[in-house]
Amino acid sequence: QVQLVESGGGLVQPGGSLRLSCETSGFSFGSYAMYWYRQAPNKAREMVASISSDGGRPAYADSVRGRFLTARDNAKSTVFLEMNNLNEDDTARYLCNVFAFTSSGGQDYWGQGTQVTVSS
């Protein structure tokens, strides 16, 4: 079955950096774009980054452009989110997402997320 497992979150001071990973299995990773979302309490879920199947077309939300970088390693079926110059508004649970087709058809898949807390 499809699995997405995020890691790398934690507590960081403002101005700090974190690198998130999302290890995947159960689908043809190299065939699909991957997405990073974040969910903060009392806020709508926000897509912060996306990356095409070959890694050539990353895109970012205005709120993180210039501070976040996404990349992928298709050989390891893993996508990354490097977050720099973090501020308190970046505090959220970060989730990776894919819409993939398997023998069961096409659907959205989500990881459980990893918590990022930015605080002094």
Secondary structure, DSSP 8 states (H G I E B T S, - for coil): --EEEEE--EEE-TT--EEEEEEEESS-GGGS-EEEEEE-TTS--EEEEEE-TTS---EE-TTTTTTEEEEEETTTTEEEEEE-S--GGG-EEEEEEEEEEETTEEEEEE---EEEEE--
